[in-house]
Structures are given as C-alpha cells and as structure tokens.
Amino acid sequence: MKFENLQAIWDTQNDKPVFAMKDARLLLALYQQREQSRRRLFWVQFAPMYAVGLGMLAGMAFMFVAFYYKSLNIKKLARDFPMSAWDYLAFAIAAGSLLAIVVLMYLERKKHERTQKIFAPSLREELDRGLAQLDFELSLYSTPWLWKILGLTYVGAGLFNWEVGRLNGDPLPWRLMLMSVPFMVAGLLSTSSYKKKKMEQVLPRKRALESMRAALDENAG
C-alpha cells in the first residue's frame, strides 16, 4: 500500500476518539509500510555490502594463496621476491577491515531487528515500531556511519591494490595503490549528496508518523 493511501485512511480516522480508531486497514497499512521499509533497506543497503565485502575477501584469499605459492617456488621462477612479514601484515589488515564491514552491518541490523516484531497488537505500538524503523534507516545515512564504512572499504581496497603490485613483481607499488585515491575522493564527495537525498526521502515519512502518534496521544488525553 502506498503512503498516500495510508494517509487517506488516517484522515478518515483522525476526527474520531481514540477508542474508535480500530480500522484494521490502518493498522495493516502501517505494518505493510514498515515491512516494505525493512525489505528495501536490506536489499539496498545490507545485501550489496555483504556481497562486496565477502567478494573482496575471496579475492584477497586467492591473492594470498597465489603469492604464498609463488614464494615457495621463487627459485624455480627465478625472478621477483618472496612474501615478507609486511605482506602477511598487509593481508591481515586488509582482510580484517573487509570482515569488519560485514560484521558491523550484521550486528547493527541484528540489534535493530530485535525491536521489530512481526505485527504490533495496537495502533500506538505499530506507530512506535514504524518510527523506530525510520530512525534506524536515518542512522545508516549519518556522517559517522558512512565515514566508518568508507574508511574500512578504502583500507581494504588500498592494501588489496598494493599486494596485487607486489604479486606482479613491483617491490613498492605506490602507483597501483594510489589508483584507489580518485575513487576515495569521489566517494567522499558523493557522501554528502547521498545523505541529503536519502534523508529527504525518509524525513517526510517520519513526520507523518509522528503527527499520527501526536494526534493519537491528544485524543487519548
């Protein structure tokens, strides 16, 4: 059900006392809105980051095995150099940063989902859960959260490029590592506009639910 339809149902209830607000359509519409928000948020925010993080981890593991195998056969290859302790450290930091993205997002969503039961028994509780869902969505567009995820991503990507260069025989592959800088700058510049766009989508829905709750409380008083 679209938000406009939900508002129309509310308008038919808004002039009734609180005990008369028992239209099942309104409660169902609020629930459907919340479920749509939860599904959309998972597929737009969480699933892509899970896929990217795990995909890069798989690529990192493949590179580690390739570099390690090359180190064992360095005499046969008669070129380049074996892995050093710094390479092991770089692989560990890169893998840790990528894994941290997946773990942070999983734990953040799991903590939020504890407050989102399947169906609320009352209109007030459904409004509260709908607002909690929108607050959670807004928190994912906050500057600290976006910078945290971007920072971990760039650490993993930068060290990944570094080890690609090392694997291909460049002892100090600064040029290859610096290839990630333009993407970093573009990501930082787009963060502000992305945040603004998403908040413009979410805030009107939040204000509408807050007005419904305020009217409900006023009628109850």
N, C-alpha and C positions, 0 to 999 in steps of 0.2 A: 504494500500500500504506500502511495506517495505521501510526502509530508503535507502537501496541500489538502489531501483528503482527510488526513489526521486532524488538521486544523479545523476543517469544516465540521467534523464530528464534535470536536471540543466546543466549537461555537454554539452548537445546539444544546450543550450541557452547562455552559458557563453561567446561565442565569438561574440554575436550579440549586436548591440547598444540597449540602454535601451528601446527605443520606440518600438523595435521589440520583446521584451520579453513579449509576450502576449499569450503564450501557456497555454490554460486552464488546461491542465493536471498538470502543475507545481503548479499553484495556488490551484487546487483541492487536489493534493498530500500533499502540506504543511498544508492545512486545515485538511485533514484526519489524518496526523501525530499529529497535535495539539489536535484534538478531542480524539484520542486514548490515548494520554498522560493524558488528563483530566479524562477520564473514568478510566484508570488504576490507577491513583493516588487516586481517590475516593474510589475504591474498595479495594485497597491495604493498604492505609494509614488511610482514614477517617472512612469508614464504620466499620472496626473492632474495632476502638477505641470508636466509638459511641455505638456499641453493648456491649463492655466490660464495659464501664462507666455506661451505663444505667442498665446493668445486675447487676453490683455490687451495684448500688443504690437501685434496687429492693430487693436484698439480705439484704442490710442494713435496709431498711424499714421493712422487715419481722422480722429481729432480734430485732429491736426496739419494735415492737408490742409484740413479744414473751416475751421480758424482762419486758416490761411495764405490761403485763397481769400477769406475774409471781409476780411482785411487789405488785399488787393489791391482790393477793391470797397467800401472803407469809405465813400467819398464817395457812392457810389450808394445805399448802405444808410442813410446819414445818421444813424448812431447808433453808440454804443459806442466802441470804440478798436481800433487795430491791434495786432498782436503786438509785443512788446518783446524786447529781448535776454534779459531774465529768463525770458520764456516759452520761448524757444529753449533756455535752460539747463535749465529745469524739465522740458521734454520729453526732453532728452538724459539727465538724471539718472534720470528715471522709466524710460525705455527701457533704459538701462544696467543698472539694478537688476533689471528683469524678465528681461533677457537673461542676466544673471549667474546667476540661479536655474537656468535651463535648462542653461547651460554647466557650472556647478558639479556639478549632478546627473549630467550626461552624463559628465564627466571622472571623477567618483568611481566611477560604475558601470563605466566602461571599464577603469579601473585594476584594479578588483576582478576583472573577468571574465577578465583575463589569467591569473589563478591557478586558474580553474575550467575545466579541460579537460573534454571530453565524458565520458570514462569512465576511471576510475583502474585501473591494472593490478594493484593489490594492495589487500588489505583495509586495511592501515595507511595507504596514500595516500588511499583513499576516506574514511577517518575524518578525516584531516587536512583534506581539502577540505571535508568537511561542517562541521567546526568553523570553518574559515575563512569559510564562507558565513554561519554563525550570528554570528560576530564582526562581520562586515560589517553584518549586519542590526541588531545591537545598536548599532553606531556611528551608525546613522541615527536612533536614539532618544536619543542623548546630548544633554545640555543645550546644549553649544556649537553642535552642528549644527542643532538645532531653532531656537535663537535666531538663528543666521545666516540661515536660510531665512525665518523670520518677519520679521526686520528688513528684509531686502530686499523682501519682499512688501509690508510696510506703507509703505516709502518709495515704491514704485511706485504703490500704491493711493492714498496721500495726495496725491501730486502729480497723479495722474490726476483726482481729485476737484477739486483746485484749478483745473486747466485747463478742466474742464467748466464751473465757475463763471465763469471768465474768458471762455470762449467765449460764454456766455449773458449777458454784459454786466455782470458784477459785478467791479469792479476789484480788490477784496480779499475773495475768497470764503472767509473763515475758517470760517463756519458750515458750508459744504458740506465743507470739508476736515476739520473736526472730527467729521463724521459717521462717519469711519473709526475714531475713538478707541474707541467701545464694542466694535467688532469686535476691535480690538487688545487691549483688556483681557480680553475673553472668550478670545481665542486664547492669551494668556499664562497665564491661569488653567487652561485645559484642557491646557496642555502637560505639567504635572506628572502629572496623572491619566492622560493618554495614554501618557506614557513608562512609568509604572508598569504599566499594563495590558499593553503590548507586551512589556516585559521579563519579566513573569510568564508570558507565552506562550512566549518563546524560551529562557529560562534552564533550564527542566526538560529541554528537548531537548538543550541544550548539555551539561548534567551527565550525561545518559545516554550521549552520545557520548564524553565524557571518561572515564567509567567503563569503556566498551568498550575504549578505547585503553589505559587503565591495565592492564586485565586482559590485553590482548594483549601488552603490554610485559613484564608479570610472567611470563607463560607463556614468552615468548622468553628471559627471563633464567634 
